[in-house]
Amino acid sequence: MTKLGEWVYAKLASKPVTPNEYEALIKEHKSERHISIIYTVGDLFSKHGFRVQREPIRIEIAENRYYQPDLAISKEGETFF
């Protein structure tokens, strides 16, 4: 969305524009194909009863070192990345 589009939306809706999911994902992942795979795999886990988090998260594994999983899935108190 352009800056003008954001301004028009904010005026008409009386609220600020929130970033869309695609923009957040494309900043953190390699390509649109990569994002498509993340969604496909997430949908499969959802069909099997898992709760799926697709939003980019960062897990600190050491000082100034981070792991950023593509998906966080959980079921019955266990979480997998």
BALOBA-1460 file (C-alpha; in Angstrom, 3 decimals):
// residues 81
<rec num="1" residu="m" x="0.000" y="0.000" z="0.000"/>
<rec num="2" residu="t" x="1.275" y="3.481" z="-0.793"/>
<rec num="3" residu="k" x="1.694" y="6.220" z="1.786"/>
<rec num="4" residu="l" x="-1.273" y="8.027" z="0.225"/>
<rec num="5" residu="g" x="-3.352" y="4.854" z="0.458"/>
<rec num="6" residu="e" x="-2.424" y="4.478" z="4.122"/>
<rec num="7" residu="w" x="-3.383" y="8.084" z="4.797"/>
<rec num="8" residu="v" x="-6.755" y="7.713" z="3.024"/>
<rec num="9" residu="y" x="-7.502" y="4.485" z="4.913"/>
<rec num="10" residu="a" x="-6.619" y="6.071" z="8.255"/>
<rec num="11" residu="k" x="-8.927" y="9.027" z="7.537"/>
<rec num="12" residu="l" x="-11.861" y="6.922" z="6.312"/>
<rec num="13" residu="a" x="-11.588" y="4.180" z="8.942"/>
<rec num="14" residu="s" x="-10.596" y="6.486" z="11.814"/>
<rec num="15" residu="k" x="-7.828" y="4.076" z="12.767"/>
<rec num="16" residu="p" x="-4.222" y="3.538" z="11.707"/>
<rec num="17" residu="v" x="-3.225" y="0.951" z="9.134"/>
<rec num="18" residu="t" x="-1.909" y="-2.246" z="10.672"/>
<rec num="19" residu="p" x="0.828" y="-4.170" z="8.849"/>
<rec num="20" residu="n" x="-0.534" y="-7.099" z="6.899"/>
<rec num="21" residu="e" x="0.700" y="-10.619" z="7.459"/>
<rec num="22" residu="y" x="2.400" y="-10.883" z="4.062"/>
<rec num="23" residu="e" x="4.610" y="-7.851" z="4.684"/>
<rec num="24" residu="a" x="5.770" y="-9.264" z="8.012"/>
<rec num="25" residu="l" x="6.494" y="-12.694" z="6.503"/>
<rec num="26" residu="i" x="8.325" y="-11.507" z="3.376"/>
<rec num="27" residu="k" x="10.722" y="-9.464" z="5.528"/>
<rec num="28" residu="e" x="11.701" y="-12.559" z="7.490"/>
<rec num="29" residu="h" x="11.680" y="-15.316" z="4.870"/>
<rec num="30" residu="k" x="13.532" y="-15.960" z="1.648"/>
<rec num="31" residu="s" x="10.787" y="-15.796" z="-0.964"/>
<rec num="32" residu="e" x="7.079" y="-16.046" z="-1.717"/>
<rec num="33" residu="r" x="7.603" y="-19.755" z="-2.416"/>
<rec num="34" residu="h" x="9.061" y="-20.196" z="1.065"/>
<rec num="35" residu="i" x="6.006" y="-18.453" z="2.565"/>
<rec num="36" residu="s" x="3.723" y="-20.730" z="0.519"/>
<rec num="37" residu="i" x="5.452" y="-23.805" z="1.935"/>
<rec num="38" residu="i" x="5.093" y="-22.434" z="5.474"/>
<rec num="39" residu="y" x="1.336" y="-21.998" z="4.936"/>
<rec num="40" residu="t" x="0.902" y="-25.426" z="3.334"/>
<rec num="41" residu="v" x="2.732" y="-27.209" z="6.151"/>
<rec num="42" residu="g" x="0.910" y="-25.132" z="8.773"/>
<rec num="43" residu="d" x="-2.459" y="-26.058" z="7.246"/>
<rec num="44" residu="l" x="-1.548" y="-29.758" z="7.382"/>
<rec num="45" residu="f" x="-0.641" y="-29.504" z="11.070"/>
<rec num="46" residu="s" x="-3.869" y="-27.602" z="11.767"/>
<rec num="47" residu="k" x="-5.899" y="-30.407" z="10.170"/>
<rec num="48" residu="h" x="-4.269" y="-32.806" z="12.641"/>
<rec num="49" residu="g" x="-5.281" y="-30.745" z="15.658"/>
<rec num="50" residu="f" x="-2.140" y="-28.681" z="16.219"/>
<rec num="51" residu="r" x="-2.212" y="-24.988" z="17.040"/>
<rec num="52" residu="v" x="-0.020" y="-23.251" z="14.464"/>
<rec num="53" residu="q" x="1.811" y="-19.938" z="14.814"/>
<rec num="54" residu="r" x="3.135" y="-18.630" z="11.498"/>
<rec num="55" residu="e" x="4.179" y="-15.167" z="12.589"/>
<rec num="56" residu="p" x="7.934" y="-14.703" z="12.733"/>
<rec num="57" residu="i" x="9.304" y="-15.211" z="16.228"/>
<rec num="58" residu="r" x="12.859" y="-15.001" z="17.491"/>
<rec num="59" residu="i" x="14.234" y="-17.277" z="20.166"/>
<rec num="60" residu="e" x="17.456" y="-16.222" z="21.832"/>
<rec num="61" residu="i" x="19.753" y="-19.257" z="22.028"/>
<rec num="62" residu="a" x="22.827" y="-17.439" z="23.318"/>
<rec num="63" residu="e" x="23.876" y="-13.881" z="23.862"/>
<rec num="64" residu="n" x="23.245" y="-12.040" z="20.584"/>
<rec num="65" residu="r" x="22.414" y="-15.327" z="18.787"/>
<rec num="66" residu="y" x="18.878" y="-16.090" z="17.694"/>
<rec num="67" residu="y" x="16.925" y="-18.924" z="16.110"/>
<rec num="68" residu="q" x="13.948" y="-17.972" z="13.976"/>
<rec num="69" residu="p" x="11.716" y="-20.963" z="13.214"/>
<rec num="70" residu="d" x="9.327" y="-20.917" z="10.266"/>
<rec num="71" residu="l" x="6.518" y="-22.381" z="12.378"/>
<rec num="72" residu="a" x="5.724" y="-22.957" z="16.012"/>
<rec num="73" residu="i" x="3.222" y="-25.783" z="16.452"/>
<rec num="74" residu="s" x="1.783" y="-27.019" z="19.711"/>
<rec num="75" residu="k" x="-0.502" y="-29.750" z="20.953"/>
<rec num="76" residu="e" x="-1.177" y="-31.211" z="24.388"/>
<rec num="77" residu="g" x="1.267" y="-28.873" z="26.122"/>
<rec num="78" residu="e" x="4.205" y="-29.543" z="23.808"/>
<rec num="79" residu="t" x="5.613" y="-27.009" z="21.353"/>
<rec num="80" residu="f" x="7.675" y="-27.844" z="18.287"/>
<rec num="81" residu="f" x="9.603" y="-25.504" z="15.998"/>
